[in-house]
Amino acid sequence: MMKEKITVFGSFAVDLMARTPHLPVPGETVKGSMFKMGPGGKGFNQCVAAKKAGANVTMITKLGRDTFANVALDTMTALDIPKDHIMFSEDVSTATALIMVDETTSQNEIVVTLGACETISKEDIEKVKNEIIESDYLLVQLEVNIDAVENVVKIAHENGVKVILNTAPARPIDEALFSMIDIITPNEVEAEILTGVHISDETKAQEACNIFFEKGVKNVVITLGSRGVFVATPDESKFIPAFKVNAIDTTGAGDAFNGGFCTALAEGKSIWEAAKFGNALAALSVTRLGTTTSMPTREEIDVLIKEIVD
């Protein structure tokens, strides 16, 4: 099978995760039941999801010169993800994410300190420009400085590289950027922030998609959590339901979807098939604790999809 090349441009953060009987309210201290530290960040999660799903993928990010950076480098070595395009800041720390997970509902609250990920300069990007140009897909999020996102998207677009923008976390972006995006993948909250449409049903989802089309986006995939995804091209729209599983930790589910979705596209699958593949990867990921550590193997994904088909 031919696998087109994916470059993920985005964040790496060390996840510091605590499980607790309930999420604390302001001023409350809650006794946690478990603590875990590991690799994360939206970009890195998506890269690992794609890699474990069988993609030809590389990562561009920026780290601090600190102990947390070793978490990224060691994980990349273990998963055979190239480290050639990792940049370093000499005076800003590696990004961190403080995650609290409610062990009853599996819902979470996250505080991200982006650190080095917010210091990606034009000079940094110039050093990795060829890697972007030589890719077939650029998968990018909004967890790094916005000017860097705009820069790499422009480079990719001008060189015929297909751009997938995951608009997480939701932040204002230059309207001119939308016309350079081949596929945008917001969740329902991000879609509402960017379009002003509250997505309560498929009709509203289509309304939001139409606004994205008016902005110049070519295709839209709105993730709807445990319900599934709404996929719209200029010619057709479909709701693709999620796989039903027993979720224990929803952290990183959107990243799992995006990594799987892009992997399937790079294998030549249609946008509809790719969304189903992404759904399968995300479904498996929420049945386990953690983010990168919860990403399933290709064999596990294929087994789940086959079970549903059969």
Secondary structure, 3 states (H helix, E strand, C coil): CCCCEEEEECCCEEEEEEEECCCCCCCCCCCCCEEEEEEECHHHHHHHHHHHCCCEEEEEEEEECCHHHHHHHHHHHHHCCCCCCEEEECCCCCEEEEEEEECCCCCEEEEEECHHHHCCCHHHHHHHHHHHHCCCEEEECCCCCHHHHHHHHHHHHHCCCEEEECCCCCCCCCHHHHHHCCEECCEHHHHHHHHCCCCCCHHHHHHHHHHHHHHCCCEEEEECHHHEEEEECCCCEEEEECCCCCCCCCCCHHHHHHHHHHHHHHCCCCHHHHHHHHHHHHHHHCCCCCCHHHCCCHHHHHHHHHHHHC
